[in-house]
Structure formats: C-alpha cells, structure tokens
Amino acid sequence: MAMLDAPNKVPQHQRFYQQAYKQHTRLWQINPRSPKILIPYQIMLWGSLGASLYMMGRKIAGYNSAFGSA
C-alpha cells in the first residue's frame, strides 16, 4: 500500500510556504506552477475588460458593430 507508506511532506510544504510568506510573497504566487495558471487568467481578464470597454465606447458613439461603420 503506497498510500500508507508515503512520507509525510506536510512539514516541508509548511516550511516552504512560511518562508515565502515571510518574504511578503502573495499566497497565490508562492506555488511554482502559479505563473502557468495566472498569466492566461490575467490575459483573459484584462482582454475581456478592454474589449467590453471598447464595445461600450463604440455603442455610446452610435456604432452598433464592433468594427467598421455599419
């Protein structure tokens, strides 16, 4: 049974997170895999916000389409 004989890695993980936290690293940026998750998320977040504001500006200006003068 591999689950029963597995070493307890909790103290190692606690030391890793507490050391990074003492350096004032944000909790969601401590994990080494964080950039792989956060960068696409931020691109989608700010890209959709920018696109929405652009479309709103065009709608206010009287254009009903995203591109062109239709």
All heavy atoms as a GROMACS GRO file, in nm:
protein
  567
    1MET      N    1   0.084  -0.119   0.000
    1MET     CA    2   0.000   0.000   0.000
    1MET      C    3   0.088   0.125   0.000
    1MET      O    4   0.148   0.160   0.101
    1MET     CB    5  -0.088   0.001   0.123
    1MET     CG    6  -0.191  -0.106   0.127
    1MET     SD    7  -0.341  -0.016   0.152
    1MET     CE    8  -0.459  -0.129   0.095
    2ALA      N    9   0.090   0.192  -0.111
    2ALA     CA   10   0.177   0.309  -0.125
    2ALA      C   11   0.125   0.427  -0.042
    2ALA      O   12   0.203   0.508   0.006
    2ALA     CB   13   0.186   0.348  -0.271
    3MET      N   14  -0.005   0.436  -0.026
    3MET     CA   15  -0.060   0.549   0.049
    3MET      C   16  -0.021   0.542   0.198
    3MET      O   17   0.003   0.645   0.260
    3MET     CB   18  -0.212   0.554   0.037
    3MET     CG   19  -0.260   0.601  -0.099
    3MET     SD   20  -0.218   0.772  -0.127
    3MET     CE   21  -0.346   0.853  -0.036
    4LEU      N   22  -0.014   0.426   0.252
    4LEU     CA   23   0.017   0.413   0.394
    4LEU      C   24   0.166   0.432   0.423
    4LEU      O   25   0.202   0.476   0.531
    4LEU     CB   26  -0.029   0.277   0.445
    4LEU     CG   27  -0.180   0.250   0.437
    4LEU    CD1   28  -0.212   0.111   0.486
    4LEU    CD2   29  -0.257   0.353   0.518
    5ASP      N   30   0.251   0.398   0.326
    5ASP     CA   31   0.394   0.407   0.347
    5ASP      C   32   0.454   0.538   0.294
    5ASP      O   33   0.575   0.554   0.298
    5ASP     CB   34   0.464   0.288   0.278
    5ASP     CG   35   0.421   0.156   0.340
    5ASP    OD1   36   0.386   0.156   0.459
    5ASP    OD2   37   0.422   0.055   0.268
    6ALA      N   38   0.370   0.628   0.247
    6ALA     CA   39   0.421   0.752   0.190
    6ALA      C   40   0.475   0.842   0.302
    6ALA      O   41   0.420   0.848   0.411
    6ALA     CB   42   0.310   0.825   0.116
    7PRO      N   43   0.585   0.911   0.274
    7PRO     CA   44   0.639   1.002   0.375
    7PRO      C   45   0.549   1.124   0.392
    7PRO      O   46   0.482   1.167   0.299
    7PRO     CB   47   0.774   1.042   0.319
    7PRO     CG   48   0.763   1.020   0.172
    7PRO     CD   49   0.668   0.908   0.154
    8ASN      N   50   0.548   1.178   0.510
    8ASN     CA   51   0.468   1.295   0.540
    8ASN      C   52   0.542   1.420   0.492
    8ASN      O   53   0.646   1.457   0.548
    8ASN     CB   54   0.441   1.304   0.690
    8ASN     CG   55   0.348   1.417   0.725
    8ASN    OD1   56   0.295   1.484   0.637
    8ASN    ND2   57   0.327   1.438   0.853
    9LYS      N   58   0.490   1.486   0.388
    9LYS     CA   59   0.556   1.603   0.331
    9LYS      C   60   0.498   1.734   0.382
    9LYS      O   61   0.539   1.842   0.339
    9LYS     CB   62   0.546   1.599   0.179
    9LYS     CG   63   0.621   1.484   0.117
    9LYS     CD   64   0.618   1.492  -0.034
    9LYS     CE   65   0.695   1.377  -0.094
    9LYS     NZ   66   0.693   1.382  -0.240
   10VAL      N   67   0.406   1.727   0.476
   10VAL     CA   68   0.341   1.848   0.526
   10VAL      C   69   0.442   1.944   0.590
   10VAL      O   70   0.440   2.063   0.561
   10VAL     CB   71   0.226   1.813   0.623
   10VAL    CG1   72   0.173   1.936   0.692
   10VAL    CG2   73   0.115   1.741   0.548
   11PRO      N   74   0.534   1.898   0.675
   11PRO     CA   75   0.629   1.992   0.733
   11PRO      C   76   0.716   2.062   0.628
   11PRO      O   77   0.746   2.181   0.641
   11PRO     CB   78   0.715   1.906   0.826
   11PRO     CG   79   0.630   1.789   0.858
   11PRO     CD   80   0.546   1.764   0.737
   12GLN      N   81   0.754   1.990   0.522
   12GLN     CA   82   0.833   2.052   0.415
   12GLN      C   83   0.753   2.159   0.344
   12GLN      O   84   0.804   2.269   0.316
   12GLN     CB   85   0.878   1.946   0.315
   12GLN     CG   86   0.972   1.843   0.373
   12GLN     CD   87   0.990   1.724   0.280
   12GLN    OE1   88   0.925   1.713   0.177
   12GLN    NE2   89   1.079   1.634   0.320
   13HIS      N   90   0.628   2.128   0.314
   13HIS     CA   91   0.542   2.226   0.247
   13HIS      C   92   0.517   2.347   0.338
   13HIS      O   93   0.515   2.461   0.290
   13HIS     CB   94   0.408   2.164   0.206
   13HIS     CG   95   0.422   2.064   0.095
   13HIS    ND1   96   0.465   2.098  -0.031
   13HIS    CD2   97   0.398   1.931   0.091
   13HIS    CE1   98   0.467   1.990  -0.108
   13HIS    NE2   99   0.426   1.887  -0.036
   14GLN      N  100   0.499   2.324   0.466
   14GLN     CA  101   0.478   2.435   0.560
   14GLN      C  102   0.600   2.527   0.564
   14GLN      O  103   0.586   2.649   0.559
   14GLN     CB  104   0.449   2.381   0.700
   14GLN     CG  105   0.308   2.335   0.719
   14GLN     CD  106   0.284   2.284   0.860
   14GLN    OE1  107   0.377   2.242   0.928
   14GLN    NE2  108   0.160   2.289   0.903
   15ARG      N  109   0.718   2.468   0.569
   15ARG     CA  110   0.840   2.549   0.571
   15ARG      C  111   0.852   2.631   0.443
   15ARG      O  112   0.887   2.749   0.446
   15ARG     CB  113   0.962   2.460   0.587
   15ARG     CG  114   1.002   2.440   0.731
   15ARG     CD  115   1.134   2.367   0.745
   15ARG     NE  116   1.102   2.236   0.802
   15ARG     CZ  117   1.117   2.120   0.741
   15ARG    NH1  118   1.166   2.113   0.620
   15ARG    NH2  119   1.084   2.008   0.800
   16PHE      N  120   0.822   2.568   0.331
   16PHE     CA  121   0.830   2.636   0.201
   16PHE      C  122   0.734   2.755   0.195
   16PHE      O  123   0.774   2.866   0.158
   16PHE     CB  124   0.799   2.535   0.090
   16PHE     CG  125   0.793   2.596  -0.047
   16PHE    CD1  126   0.908   2.640  -0.110
   16PHE    CD2  127   0.672   2.609  -0.113
   16PHE    CE1  128   0.903   2.696  -0.237
   16PHE    CE2  129   0.666   2.665  -0.239
   16PHE     CZ  130   0.782   2.708  -0.301
   17TYR      N  131   0.609   2.734   0.233
   17TYR     CA  132   0.511   2.841   0.227
   17TYR      C  133   0.537   2.949   0.331
   17TYR      O  134   0.521   3.067   0.304
   17TYR     CB  135   0.368   2.784   0.243
   17TYR     CG  136   0.311   2.738   0.112
   17TYR    CD1  137   0.336   2.612   0.063
   17TYR    CD2  138   0.232   2.822   0.035
   17TYR    CE1  139   0.285   2.570  -0.059
   17TYR    CE2  140   0.180   2.783  -0.086
   17TYR     CZ  141   0.206   2.656  -0.132
   17TYR     OH  142   0.156   2.617  -0.252
   18GLN      N  143   0.578   2.910   0.452
   18GLN     CA  144   0.605   3.010   0.555
   18GLN      C  145   0.727   3.095   0.519
   18GLN      O  146   0.730   3.216   0.544
   18GLN     CB  147   0.625   2.942   0.690
   18GLN     CG  148   0.495   2.890   0.748
   18GLN     CD  149   0.516   2.804   0.871
   18GLN    OE1  150   0.630   2.782   0.914
   18GLN    NE2  151   0.407   2.756   0.928
   19GLN      N  152   0.827   3.034   0.458
   19GLN     CA  153   0.945   3.110   0.416
   19GLN      C  154   0.908   3.211   0.308
   19GLN      O  155   0.952   3.327   0.313
   19GLN     CB  156   1.052   3.014   0.365
   19GLN     CG  157   1.181   3.080   0.326
   19GLN     CD  158   1.281   2.979   0.274
   19GLN    OE1  159   1.244   2.870   0.230
   19GLN    NE2  160   1.408   3.014   0.276
   20ALA      N  161   0.828   3.172   0.211
   20ALA     CA  162   0.787   3.263   0.105
   20ALA      C  163   0.694   3.371   0.161
   20ALA      O  164   0.700   3.486   0.120
   20ALA     CB  165   0.717   3.186  -0.006
   21TYR      N  166   0.610   3.334   0.257
   21TYR     CA  167   0.518   3.431   0.317
   21TYR      C  168   0.594   3.536   0.397
   21TYR      O  169   0.555   3.653   0.397
   21TYR     CB  170   0.416   3.358   0.405
   21TYR     CG  171   0.302   3.444   0.449
   21TYR    CD1  172   0.201   3.480   0.362
   21TYR    CD2  173   0.296   3.492   0.580
   21TYR    CE1  174   0.095   3.560   0.403
   21TYR    CE2  175   0.192   3.571   0.622
   21TYR     CZ  176   0.091   3.604   0.533
   21TYR     OH  177  -0.013   3.684   0.573
   22LYS      N  178   0.702   3.497   0.461
   22LYS     CA  179   0.784   3.594   0.536
   22LYS      C  180   0.851   3.694   0.443
   22LYS      O  181   0.886   3.804   0.484
   22LYS     CB  182   0.890   3.521   0.618
   22LYS     CG  183   0.834   3.455   0.742
   22LYS     CD  184   0.941   3.380   0.818
   22LYS     CE  185   0.881   3.304   0.934
   22LYS     NZ  186   0.981   3.220   1.002
   23GLN      N  187   0.870   3.656   0.317
   23GLN     CA  188   0.928   3.747   0.217
   23GLN      C  189   0.819   3.831   0.150
   23GLN      O  190   0.845   3.895   0.049
   23GLN     CB  191   1.004   3.667   0.112
   23GLN     CG  192   1.123   3.593   0.167
   23GLN     CD  193   1.185   3.500   0.065
   23GLN    OE1  194   1.137   3.487  -0.047
   23GLN    NE2  195   1.292   3.434   0.104
   24HIS      N  196   0.699   3.830   0.205
   24HIS     CA  197   0.585   3.908   0.158
   24HIS      C  198   0.543   3.871   0.016
   24HIS      O  199   0.504   3.957  -0.062
   24HIS     CB  200   0.613   4.058   0.169
   24HIS     CG  201   0.650   4.100   0.308
   24HIS    ND1  202   0.556   4.106   0.409
   24HIS    CD2  203   0.768   4.135   0.364
   24HIS    CE1  204   0.616   4.144   0.521
   24HIS    NE2  205   0.744   4.162   0.497
   25THR      N  206   0.552   3.744  -0.014
   25THR     CA  207   0.502   3.694  -0.142
   25THR      C  208   0.354   3.665  -0.127
   25THR      O  209   0.312   3.606  -0.028
   25THR     CB  210   0.577   3.566  -0.183
   25THR    OG1  211   0.716   3.592  -0.183
   25THR    CG2  212   0.534   3.520  -0.320
   26ARG      N  213   0.275   3.707  -0.223
   26ARG     CA  214   0.132   3.679  -0.218
   26ARG      C  215   0.108   3.529  -0.220
   26ARG      O  216   0.181   3.454  -0.285
   26ARG     CB  217   0.060   3.741  -0.338
   26ARG     CG  218   0.080   3.889  -0.350
   26ARG     CD  219  -0.019   3.960  -0.264
   26ARG     NE  220  -0.010   4.103  -0.287
   26ARG     CZ  221  -0.053   4.192  -0.203
   26ARG    NH1  222  -0.106   4.155  -0.090
   26ARG    NH2  223  -0.043   4.319  -0.229
   27LEU      N  224   0.006   3.486  -0.151
   27LEU     CA  225  -0.021   3.343  -0.136
   27LEU      C  226  -0.042   3.275  -0.270
   27LEU      O  227   0.004   3.164  -0.292
   27LEU     CB  228  -0.144   3.323  -0.046
   27LEU     CG  229  -0.180   3.180  -0.012
   27LEU    CD1  230  -0.065   3.111   0.060
   27LEU    CD2  231  -0.304   3.174   0.072
   28TRP      N  232  -0.110   3.343  -0.364
   28TRP     CA  233  -0.140   3.281  -0.493
   28TRP      C  234  -0.020   3.283  -0.586
   28TRP      O  235  -0.025   3.228  -0.695
   28TRP     CB  236  -0.260   3.348  -0.559
   28TRP     CG  237  -0.244   3.496  -0.577
   28TRP    CD1  238  -0.184   3.561  -0.680
   28TRP    CD2  239  -0.289   3.596  -0.487
   28TRP    NE1  240  -0.188   3.696  -0.661
   28TRP    CE2  241  -0.252   3.722  -0.542
   28TRP    CE3  242  -0.357   3.594  -0.365
   28TRP    CZ2  243  -0.282   3.842  -0.480
   28TRP    CZ3  244  -0.384   3.715  -0.304
   28TRP    CH2  245  -0.348   3.836  -0.361
   29GLN      N  246   0.091   3.344  -0.546
   29GLN     CA  247   0.211   3.346  -0.629
   29GLN      C  248   0.323   3.260  -0.572
   29GLN      O  249   0.430   3.254  -0.631
   29GLN     CB  250   0.261   3.490  -0.642
   29GLN     CG  251   0.168   3.578  -0.719
   29GLN     CD  252   0.214   3.723  -0.720
   29GLN    OE1  253   0.290   3.765  -0.634
   29GLN    NE2  254   0.167   3.798  -0.818
   30ILE      N  255   0.300   3.192  -0.461
   30ILE     CA  256   0.405   3.114  -0.397
   30ILE      C  257   0.432   2.984  -0.473
   30ILE      O  258   0.548   2.948  -0.494
   30ILE     CB  259   0.368   3.084  -0.250
   30ILE    CG1  260   0.373   3.212  -0.168
   30ILE    CG2  261   0.460   2.980  -0.190
   30ILE    CD1  262   0.327   3.195  -0.024
   31ASN      N  263   0.329   2.917  -0.518
   31ASN     CA  264   0.346   2.789  -0.583
   31ASN      C  265   0.423   2.805  -0.713
   31ASN      O  266   0.399   2.900  -0.788
   31ASN     CB  267   0.208   2.728  -0.611
   31ASN     CG  268   0.215   2.582  -0.644
   31ASN    OD1  269   0.296   2.539  -0.724
   31ASN    ND2  270   0.129   2.504  -0.582
   32PRO      N  271   0.516   2.714  -0.746
   32PRO     CA  272   0.594   2.727  -0.870
   32PRO      C  273   0.506   2.718  -0.996
   32PRO      O  274   0.545   2.767  -1.101
   32PRO     CB  275   0.690   2.608  -0.865
   32PRO     CG  276   0.693   2.564  -0.725
   32PRO     CD  277   0.564   2.605  -0.662
   33ARG      N  278   0.389   2.658  -0.986
   33ARG     CA  279   0.302   2.646  -1.104
   33ARG      C  280   0.211   2.768  -1.122
   33ARG      O  281   0.134   2.774  -1.217
   33ARG     CB  282   0.215   2.521  -1.091
   33ARG     CG  283   0.296   2.394  -1.101
   33ARG     CD  284   0.208   2.274  -1.090
   33ARG     NE  285   0.160   2.261  -0.953
   33ARG     CZ  286   0.083   2.164  -0.910
   33ARG    NH1  287   0.044   2.071  -0.991
   33ARG    NH2  288   0.046   2.159  -0.784
   34SER      N  289   0.220   2.865  -1.033
   34SER     CA  290   0.130   2.979  -1.038
   34SER      C  291   0.135   3.058  -1.169
   34SER      O  292   0.030   3.094  -1.221
   34SER     CB  293   0.157   3.073  -0.921
   34SER     OG  294   0.123   3.011  -0.801
   35PRO      N  295   0.253   3.087  -1.225
   35PRO     CA  296   0.254   3.164  -1.349
   35PRO      C  297   0.181   3.093  -1.464
   35PRO      O  298   0.120   3.159  -1.548
   35PRO     CB  299   0.402   3.179  -1.382
   35PRO     CG  300   0.472   3.164  -1.252
   35PRO     CD  301   0.388   3.070  -1.172
   36LYS      N  302   0.186   2.961  -1.465
   36LYS     CA  303   0.119   2.886  -1.572
   36LYS      C  304  -0.032   2.900  -1.564
   36LYS      O  305  -0.101   2.883  -1.663
   36LYS     CB  306   0.158   2.739  -1.564
   36LYS     CG  307   0.304   2.715  -1.593
   36LYS     CD  308   0.339   2.569  -1.583
   36LYS     CE  309   0.487   2.551  -1.603
   36LYS     NZ  310   0.557   2.498  -1.490
   37ILE      N  311  -0.082   2.930  -1.446
   37ILE     CA  312  -0.226   2.947  -1.427
   37ILE      C  313  -0.265   3.094  -1.432
   37ILE      O  314  -0.364   3.132  -1.495
   37ILE     CB  315  -0.269   2.884  -1.292
   37ILE    CG1  316  -0.241   2.735  -1.294
   37ILE    CG2  317  -0.415   2.913  -1.264
   37ILE    CD1  318  -0.255   2.668  -1.160
   38LEU      N  319  -0.186   3.179  -1.367
   38LEU     CA  320  -0.223   3.320  -1.353
   38LEU      C  321  -0.206   3.401  -1.481
   38LEU      O  322  -0.286   3.491  -1.507
   38LEU     CB  323  -0.142   3.384  -1.241
   38LEU     CG  324  -0.182   3.342  -1.101
   38LEU    CD1  325  -0.087   3.402  -0.999
   38LEU    CD2  326  -0.323   3.382  -1.070
   39ILE      N  327  -0.104   3.374  -1.561
   39ILE     CA  328  -0.081   3.454  -1.681
   39ILE      C  329  -0.196   3.440  -1.781
   39ILE      O  330  -0.250   3.541  -1.827
   39ILE     CB  331   0.056   3.423  -1.743
   39ILE    CG1  332   0.166   3.476  -1.650
   39ILE    CG2  333   0.070   3.485  -1.882
   39ILE    CD1  334   0.305   3.437  -1.689
   40PRO      N  335  -0.240   3.318  -1.817
   40PRO     CA  336  -0.356   3.310  -1.907
   40PRO      C  337  -0.483   3.370  -1.845
   40PRO      O  338  -0.563   3.434  -1.915
   40PRO     CB  339  -0.374   3.160  -1.931
   40PRO     CG  340  -0.245   3.100  -1.898
   40PRO     CD  341  -0.182   3.186  -1.794
   41TYR      N  342  -0.500   3.353  -1.714
   41TYR     CA  343  -0.617   3.410  -1.647
   41TYR      C  344  -0.616   3.562  -1.658
   41TYR      O  345  -0.718   3.623  -1.690
   41TYR     CB  346  -0.619   3.367  -1.500
   41TYR     CG  347  -0.718   3.443  -1.418
   41TYR    CD1  348  -0.854   3.417  -1.427
   41TYR    CD2  349  -0.676   3.543  -1.331
   41TYR    CE1  350  -0.946   3.488  -1.352
   41TYR    CE2  351  -0.767   3.615  -1.255
   41TYR     CZ  352  -0.901   3.587  -1.265
   41TYR     OH  353  -0.992   3.658  -1.192
   42GLN      N  354  -0.501   3.625  -1.632
   42GLN     CA  355  -0.494   3.770  -1.638
   42GLN      C  356  -0.510   3.821  -1.781
   42GLN      O  357  -0.570   3.927  -1.802
   42GLN     CB  358  -0.364   3.819  -1.577
   42GLN     CG  359  -0.362   3.804  -1.427
   42GLN     CD  360  -0.235   3.856  -1.363
   42GLN    OE1  361  -0.137   3.882  -1.431
   42GLN    NE2  362  -0.238   3.872  -1.232
   43ILE      N  363  -0.459   3.747  -1.879
   43ILE     CA  364  -0.477   3.787  -2.019
   43ILE      C  365  -0.625   3.786  -2.053
   43ILE      O  366  -0.676   3.881  -2.115
   43ILE     CB  367  -0.397   3.695  -2.112
   43ILE    CG1  368  -0.248   3.723  -2.097
   43ILE    CG2  369  -0.442   3.713  -2.258
   43ILE    CD1  370  -0.159   3.624  -2.168
   44MET      N  371  -0.696   3.681  -2.014
   44MET     CA  372  -0.840   3.674  -2.042
   44MET      C  373  -0.917   3.780  -1.964
   44MET      O  374  -1.009   3.843  -2.018
   44MET     CB  375  -0.894   3.535  -2.009
   44MET     CG  376  -0.850   3.429  -2.106
   44MET     SD  377  -0.930   3.270  -2.080
   44MET     CE  378  -0.867   3.225  -1.920
   45LEU      N  379  -0.880   3.803  -1.839
   45LEU     CA  380  -0.949   3.901  -1.757
   45LEU      C  381  -0.937   4.040  -1.815
   45LEU      O  382  -1.038   4.108  -1.840
   45LEU     CB  383  -0.894   3.898  -1.614
   45LEU     CG  384  -0.949   4.001  -1.518
   45LEU    CD1  385  -1.093   3.965  -1.481
   45LEU    CD2  386  -0.863   4.010  -1.394
   46TRP      N  387  -0.814   4.087  -1.836
   46TRP     CA  388  -0.793   4.224  -1.885
   46TRP      C  389  -0.831   4.238  -2.031
   46TRP      O  390  -0.876   4.346  -2.074
   46TRP     CB  391  -0.649   4.267  -1.859
   46TRP     CG  392  -0.620   4.272  -1.712
   46TRP    CD1  393  -0.535   4.192  -1.644
   46TRP    CD2  394  -0.680   4.360  -1.616
   46TRP    NE1  395  -0.537   4.224  -1.510
   46TRP    CE2  396  -0.625   4.327  -1.490
   46TRP    CE3  397  -0.773   4.462  -1.624
   46TRP    CZ2  398  -0.661   4.394  -1.374
   46TRP    CZ3  399  -0.808   4.528  -1.507
   46TRP    CH2  400  -0.753   4.494  -1.385
   47GLY      N  401  -0.814   4.130  -2.110
   47GLY     CA  402  -0.855   4.136  -2.250
   47GLY      C  403  -1.006   4.150  -2.265
   47GLY      O  404  -1.055   4.230  -2.345
   48SER      N  405  -1.081   4.075  -2.187
   48SER     CA  406  -1.227   4.086  -2.194
   48SER      C  407  -1.276   4.219  -2.140
   48SER      O  408  -1.371   4.278  -2.192
   48SER     CB  409  -1.294   3.969  -2.121
   48SER     OG  410  -1.262   3.973  -1.983
   49LEU      N  411  -1.210   4.271  -2.036
   49LEU     CA  412  -1.247   4.402  -1.985
   49LEU      C  413  -1.219   4.510  -2.090
   49LEU      O  414  -1.304   4.597  -2.114
   49LEU     CB  415  -1.169   4.434  -1.856
   49LEU     CG  416  -1.197   4.573  -1.798
   49LEU    CD1  417  -1.338   4.580  -1.742
   49LEU    CD2  418  -1.094   4.608  -1.694
   50GLY      N  419  -1.103   4.504  -2.152
   50GLY     CA  420  -1.070   4.601  -2.256
   50GLY      C  421  -1.165   4.593  -2.374
   50GLY      O  422  -1.209   4.696  -2.427
   51ALA      N  423  -1.199   4.471  -2.417
   51ALA     CA  424  -1.292   4.454  -2.529
   51ALA      C  425  -1.430   4.508  -2.492
   51ALA      O  426  -1.496   4.573  -2.574
   51ALA     CB  427  -1.301   4.307  -2.568
   52SER      N  428  -1.474   4.484  -2.370
   52SER     CA  429  -1.606   4.533  -2.327
   52SER      C  430  -1.609   4.685  -2.324
   52SER      O  431  -1.707   4.747  -2.370
   52SER     CB  432  -1.639   4.480  -2.187
   52SER     OG  433  -1.648   4.342  -2.188
   53LEU      N  434  -1.504   4.747  -2.273
   53LEU     CA  435  -1.499   4.893  -2.270
   53LEU      C  436  -1.493   4.951  -2.411
   53LEU      O  437  -1.554   5.055  -2.439
   53LEU     CB  438  -1.380   4.940  -2.186
   53LEU     CG  439  -1.391   4.915  -2.036
   53LEU    CD1  440  -1.262   4.953  -1.967
   53LEU    CD2  441  -1.509   4.989  -1.977
   54TYR      N  442  -1.420   4.885  -2.500
   54TYR     CA  443  -1.412   4.930  -2.639
   54TYR      C  444  -1.550   4.924  -2.704
   54TYR      O  445  -1.593   5.018  -2.770
   54TYR     CB  446  -1.311   4.844  -2.715
   54TYR     CG  447  -1.310   4.870  -2.864
   54TYR    CD1  448  -1.252   4.984  -2.915
   54TYR    CD2  449  -1.368   4.779  -2.952
   54TYR    CE1  450  -1.251   5.008  -3.051
   54TYR    CE2  451  -1.368   4.802  -3.088
   54TYR     CZ  452  -1.308   4.918  -3.138
   54TYR     OH  453  -1.308   4.941  -3.272
   55MET      N  454  -1.620   4.812  -2.683
   55MET     CA  455  -1.754   4.796  -2.743
   55MET      C  456  -1.851   4.898  -2.683
   55MET      O  457  -1.936   4.952  -2.754
   55MET     CB  458  -1.808   4.656  -2.718
   55MET     CG  459  -1.719   4.544  -2.762
   55MET     SD  460  -1.715   4.521  -2.937
   55MET     CE  461  -1.602   4.386  -2.946
   56MET      N  462  -1.840   4.924  -2.552
   56MET     CA  463  -1.928   5.024  -2.491
   56MET      C  464  -1.903   5.162  -2.549
   56MET      O  465  -1.997   5.237  -2.574
   56MET     CB  466  -1.904   5.028  -2.339
   56MET     CG  467  -1.995   4.939  -2.262
   56MET     SD  468  -1.985   4.974  -2.088
   56MET     CE  469  -1.845   4.875  -2.043
   57GLY      N  470  -1.776   5.195  -2.569
   57GLY     CA  471  -1.743   5.324  -2.628
   57GLY      C  472  -1.799   5.338  -2.768
   57GLY      O  473  -1.851   5.444  -2.805
   58ARG      N  474  -1.793   5.232  -2.845
   58ARG     CA  475  -1.850   5.236  -2.981
   58ARG      C  476  -2.002   5.248  -2.976
   58ARG      O  477  -2.062   5.318  -3.057
   58ARG     CB  478  -1.808   5.114  -3.061
   58ARG     CG  479  -1.664   5.123  -3.107
   58ARG     CD  480  -1.626   5.017  -3.208
   58ARG     NE  481  -1.711   5.008  -3.325
   58ARG     CZ  482  -1.696   5.079  -3.437
   58ARG    NH1  483  -1.598   5.168  -3.445
   58ARG    NH2  484  -1.777   5.061  -3.539
   59LYS      N  485  -2.064   5.180  -2.882
   59LYS     CA  486  -2.210   5.187  -2.870
   59LYS      C  487  -2.253   5.328  -2.830
   59LYS      O  488  -2.351   5.382  -2.882
   59LYS     CB  489  -2.257   5.085  -2.765
   59LYS     CG  490  -2.406   5.073  -2.752
   59LYS     CD  491  -2.465   5.008  -2.875
   59LYS     CE  492  -2.614   4.985  -2.854
   59LYS     NZ  493  -2.678   4.935  -2.973
   60ILE      N  494  -2.179   5.389  -2.739
   60ILE     CA  495  -2.210   5.526  -2.697
   60ILE      C  496  -2.192   5.622  -2.814
   60ILE      O  497  -2.268   5.718  -2.830
   60ILE     CB  498  -2.122   5.566  -2.577
   60ILE    CG1  499  -2.165   5.488  -2.454
   60ILE    CG2  500  -2.128   5.716  -2.551
   60ILE    CD1  501  -2.070   5.499  -2.337
   61ALA      N  502  -2.091   5.596  -2.898
   61ALA     CA  503  -2.065   5.682  -3.013
   61ALA      C  504  -2.167   5.662  -3.125
   61ALA      O  505  -2.166   5.736  -3.223
   61ALA     CB  506  -1.924   5.658  -3.064
   62GLY      N  507  -2.253   5.560  -3.113
   62GLY     CA  508  -2.357   5.541  -3.212
   62GLY      C  509  -2.333   5.428  -3.310
   62GLY      O  510  -2.412   5.408  -3.402
   63TYR      N  511  -2.224   5.354  -3.294
   63TYR     CA  512  -2.196   5.241  -3.383
   63TYR      C  513  -2.250   5.115  -3.318
   63TYR      O  514  -2.228   5.090  -3.199
   63TYR     CB  515  -2.046   5.227  -3.405
   63TYR     CG  516  -1.982   5.349  -3.468
   63TYR    CD1  517  -1.905   5.435  -3.392
   63TYR    CD2  518  -2.002   5.378  -3.603
   63TYR    CE1  519  -1.848   5.547  -3.448
   63TYR    CE2  520  -1.944   5.490  -3.660
   63TYR     CZ  521  -1.868   5.574  -3.583
   63TYR     OH  522  -1.811   5.685  -3.638
   64ASN      N  523  -2.318   5.032  -3.397
   64ASN     CA  524  -2.378   4.911  -3.341
   64ASN      C  525  -2.294   4.787  -3.366
   64ASN      O  526  -2.333   4.678  -3.324
   64ASN     CB  527  -2.518   4.890  -3.397
   64ASN     CG  528  -2.618   4.989  -3.340
   64ASN    OD1  529  -2.601   5.032  -3.226
   64ASN    ND2  530  -2.717   5.027  -3.418
   65SER      N  531  -2.181   4.800  -3.432
   65SER     CA  532  -2.095   4.684  -3.455
   65SER      C  533  -1.958   4.711  -3.395
   65SER      O  534  -1.921   4.827  -3.371
   65SER     CB  535  -2.083   4.654  -3.605
   65SER     OG  536  -2.019   4.762  -3.670
   66ALA      N  537  -1.883   4.606  -3.375
   66ALA     CA  538  -1.753   4.620  -3.312
   66ALA      C  539  -1.652   4.682  -3.406
   66ALA      O  540  -1.566   4.758  -3.364
   66ALA     CB  541  -1.704   4.484  -3.266
   67PHE      N  542  -1.660   4.651  -3.535
   67PHE     CA  543  -1.565   4.702  -3.632
   67PHE      C  544  -1.642   4.761  -3.750
   67PHE      O  545  -1.750   4.717  -3.784
   67PHE     CB  546  -1.473   4.589  -3.681
   67PHE     CG  547  -1.402   4.520  -3.568
   67PHE    CD1  548  -1.438   4.393  -3.529
   67PHE    CD2  549  -1.298   4.582  -3.501
   67PHE    CE1  550  -1.373   4.329  -3.425
   67PHE    CE2  551  -1.232   4.520  -3.398
   67PHE     CZ  552  -1.269   4.394  -3.359
   68GLY      N  553  -1.582   4.858  -3.815
   68GLY     CA  554  -1.644   4.919  -3.932
   68GLY      C  555  -1.741   5.029  -3.894
   68GLY      O  556  -1.753   5.070  -3.779
   69SER      N  557  -1.810   5.078  -3.993
   69SER     CA  558  -1.902   5.190  -3.969
   69SER      C  559  -2.047   5.150  -3.990
   69SER      O  560  -2.131   5.235  -4.019
   69SER     CB  561  -1.865   5.306  -4.062
   69SER     OG  562  -1.876   5.264  -4.197
   70ALA      N  563  -2.079   5.025  -3.980
   70ALA     CA  564  -2.216   4.978  -4.005
   70ALA      C  565  -2.311   5.018  -3.896
   70ALA      O  566  -2.284   5.034  -3.784
   70ALA     CB  567  -2.218   4.826  -4.020
   0.00000   0.00000   0.00000
